[in-house]
Amino acid sequence: MDEGLRNELSKQGVFTTTLSDLYNWGRRSSVWPLQFGLACCAIEMIAASMARYDLARFGAEVFRPSPRQADLMIVAGTVTKKMAPQVVRLYNQMPEPKYVIAMGACAISGGPFKQGYNVLKGIDRYIPVDVHIPGCPPRPEALLHAFMTLQRKIDEQAMSGKARPRHLNPDAPSEFPVPQFGEHDLVPPKNEMVWETPVVTRNG
């Protein structure tokens, strides 16, 4: 619609929008986080939902106790290899559309425990992550910023075409393989559909 016509209509109390904008507005304004924490970052996540930071201003009113009722997973803290299968299983139980925020250095890369034999070097090896928050631990303001970043990503998603989100693509998977405990490590060590081994190039 012509922008001038849109402005003229709005002056007369007539507001116009598209189905895509309305659909995305509804999704970004009613995100329901899953209530669970893994380590110290969870304390900051809890603080973000309290009155001082008031995460409810952005539509994330109540943390849901069941993955069946949630569409946002905030992976807050160290993901041990013992917990990784449970995190993937919880993600698989969430309905589409669903999103993931990896909160803190541990959830992104293992953080200060990266060299530990029992620590996963990033949850994005098994499930798709929409927003990464660096820091150890990130403050509640960082989580609010990540939440707004996720809302902007939802706002920009098209309902059709190649740029459409995963839940509107019937060929895209909704569930991912749950890793099993092998003889020495998790099997498989990563999900090829969501994580590629970075290529290291050395100059000289």
Summary of the structure (lengths in Angstrom):
residues: 204
radius of gyration: 19.3
end to end distance: 55.5
largest distance: 70.2
contacts: 566
relative contact order: 0.14
helix: 36%
strand: 11%
